[in-house]
Amino acid sequence: MADEKKYRLRLQELKALDNKHLQAQQQIELYKVQISRSFNKKVRKKIFKKDDLVLAVRRSMVKTHKTKEKLQPKWEGPFVAESVYSMEHTAS
């Protein structure tokens, strides 16, 4: 009988632990939503049209000496947009 009581107690502890894990997971998901809202608060959607002037980001793939590019401009351009692609993506 003592063993059966121990098993029941252990099963109750595991169920309580599962509930705590579920609550923690829900808190993490809420936190991620809050952080993404805060981060994206000032992001504005910009729609480009053909023949608009655009700037391109200057980034080399491999930076060997950071000091060489320290005073270089971060943008190249302006360039004329020849074609425009839709960047629609859905949340999965």
C-alpha positions in Angstrom: 0.0 0.0 0.0 2.8 2.4 0.8 4.2 2.0 -2.7 0.8 2.7 -4.3 0.5 5.9 -2.2 4.0 7.0 -3.3 3.0 6.4 -7.0 -0.2 8.5 -6.6 1.7 11.3 -4.9 4.3 11.3 -7.6 1.7 11.3 -10.3 0.0 14.4 -8.7 3.4 16.1 -8.6 4.0 15.4 -12.3 0.6 16.8 -13.2 1.2 19.9 -11.2 4.6 20.3 -12.9 2.9 20.0 -16.3 0.5 22.8 -15.4 3.5 25.0 -14.3 5.2 24.3 -17.6 2.1 25.2 -19.6 1.7 28.5 -17.6 5.4 29.3 -18.2 5.0 28.6 -21.9 2.0 30.9 -22.1 3.9 33.7 -20.3 6.8 33.3 -22.7 4.4 33.6 -25.7 2.8 36.7 -24.2 6.2 38.2 -23.6 7.3 37.6 -27.2 4.2 39.3 -28.5 4.8 42.3 -26.2 8.4 42.6 -27.3 7.6 42.3 -31.0 4.9 45.0 -30.7 7.4 47.3 -28.9 10.1 46.6 -31.5 7.8 47.1 -34.5 6.1 50.2 -33.1 7.9 52.7 -35.2 8.3 50.5 -38.3 6.4 52.0 -41.3 5.5 50.1 -44.4 7.1 51.7 -47.5 5.7 50.8 -50.9 8.1 51.5 -53.8 7.0 52.0 -57.4 8.9 51.5 -60.6 11.3 54.4 -61.3 11.5 55.5 -57.6 14.9 56.5 -56.4 16.2 54.0 -53.7 19.3 53.6 -51.6 21.2 50.3 -51.2 22.9 49.2 -48.0 26.7 48.8 -48.3 27.8 45.7 -46.5 30.7 43.5 -47.4 30.3 39.9 -46.7 33.6 39.5 -44.9 35.1 42.4 -43.0 38.8 41.9 -42.6 39.7 45.3 -41.2 36.9 47.2 -39.5 38.9 50.4 -39.4 39.0 50.7 -43.2 35.3 51.0 -43.4 34.7 53.1 -40.3 34.2 56.4 -42.1 32.7 55.0 -45.3 29.1 55.8 -46.1 26.5 53.1 -45.1 24.4 53.6 -48.2 25.1 53.5 -51.9 22.9 55.3 -54.5 20.5 56.6 -55.3 19.5 54.0 -57.8 16.4 53.8 -60.0 14.1 50.9 -59.2 13.5 49.0 -62.4 11.1 46.4 -61.0 9.2 46.0 -57.7 8.5 42.7 -55.9 5.9 42.0 -53.3 7.3 41.0 -49.9 4.1 39.7 -48.5 4.6 37.0 -45.9 2.2 35.3 -43.6 2.8 34.4 -40.0 3.2 30.7 -39.5 
